[in-house]
Amino acid sequence: MSFKSFLLKRLIVWDKIPYSLRWKKSVSGIGMIYLGALEMMQEKYGKDGVSNLNEIMYNIGFEQSTEILKMLGLKRDLEGCAYVLLAMHRIFGIKSKIVRKDDNKIVIHARKCRWGGHFKKWNARTCLSIDNYEAGLIEGILPFSEHIYTKRRSCGDNVCELIISFIDNNFDFPHSG
């Protein structure tokens, strides 16, 4: 047995597996699980199955939106919404940043993720499905906003570009957070 093997076994026994390794494997596993669930829903239930999975993802994002906003101590505004998205991107292994910001619009670029490009079957359809989680987050924080992806890496673009903007400047939030 090599010293490296011996050391790795000790790290496992002592529950000292490096967090970076845990994180990478967990995020990769989540992507594999999602891809498998999407394929299974498509095969077993067709379009309705995919729609149901999309709805589940949206509802999870919507339900978590206020909790994450409060946990991070952010305001219910464009910047707060953007930073909630950036935080969730980091958790899921997506490298993203705010590239433009004004009073009515914020633009986020994602240049790398742990799923797209890493799994052969990951494609634009998979991204569209999982994006429902982001839609729920955004609409849970800014119900009077719109969001659109104008570029997607899974469609051949260099970055994924998400634009969040207000539908109407004359609104009051139903609740603040």
URMO-V776102 format. One record per pair of residues at least 6 apart in sequence whose C-alpha atoms are under 8 Angstrom apart, sorted by the first residue. I is the first residue (numbers start at 1). GAP is how many residues later the second one is. If there is no record, write none. Layout:
{{I;GAP} {I;GAP}}
This chain:
{{11;6} {24;69} {27;64} {27;65} {27;66} {27;87} {28;86} {28;87} {31;83} {31;84} {32;87} {35;86} {35;87} {35;91} {38;12} {38;15} {38;88} {41;8} {41;9} {41;12} {42;7} {42;8} {50;79} {53;76} {54;75} {54;76} {54;78} {54;79} {55;77} {57;73} {57;75} {57;76} {57;79} {58;74} {58;75} {58;76} {58;77} {58;78} {58;79} {59;74} {59;77} {60;73} {60;76} {61;71} {61;72} {61;73} {61;74} {61;75} {61;76} {61;79} {62;71} {62;73} {62;74} {62;75} {62;76} {62;77} {62;78} {63;73} {63;74} {63;77} {64;73} {65;19} {65;71} {65;72} {65;73} {65;75} {65;76} {66;74} {66;75} {66;111} {68;16} {69;6} {69;7} {69;11} {69;12} {69;15} {69;72} {69;108} {70;107} {72;12} {74;6} {74;103} {75;6} {75;101} {75;102} {76;65} {76;66} {76;100} {76;101} {77;64} {77;65} {78;25} {78;26} {78;27} {78;28} {78;64} {78;86} {78;87} {79;27} {81;56} {81;57} {81;60} {81;61} {82;16} {82;24} {82;26} {85;49} {85;52} {85;53} {86;10} {86;11} {89;6} {89;7} {90;6} {92;21} {92;22} {93;20} {93;21} {94;16} {94;17} {94;18} {94;19} {94;20} {95;15} {95;16} {95;17} {95;18} {96;12} {96;13} {96;14} {96;15} {96;16} {97;11} {97;12} {97;13} {98;8} {98;9} {98;10} {98;11} {99;7} {99;8} {99;9} {99;10} {100;6} {100;7} {100;8} {101;6} {104;61} {104;62} {104;65} {105;58} {105;59} {105;60} {105;61} {106;57} {106;58} {106;59} {107;54} {107;55} {107;56} {107;57} {108;53} {108;54} {108;55} {109;50} {109;51} {109;52} {109;53} {110;49} {110;50} {110;51} {111;42} {111;47} {111;48} {111;49} {112;47} {115;7} {116;6} {116;7} {116;11} {116;37} {116;38} {117;37} {123;31} {123;32} {124;28} {124;30} {124;31} {127;27} {135;12} {138;7} {138;9} {139;6} {142;31} {143;30} {144;22} {144;23} {144;24} {144;27} {145;19} {145;20} {145;21} {145;22} {145;23} {146;18} {146;19} {146;20} {146;21} {147;15} {147;16} {147;17} {147;18} {148;14} {148;15} {148;16} {149;11} {149;12} {149;13} {149;14} {150;10} {150;11} {150;12} {150;13} {151;6} {151;8} {151;9} {151;10} {151;11} {152;6} {152;7} {152;8} {152;9} {153;6} {153;7}}
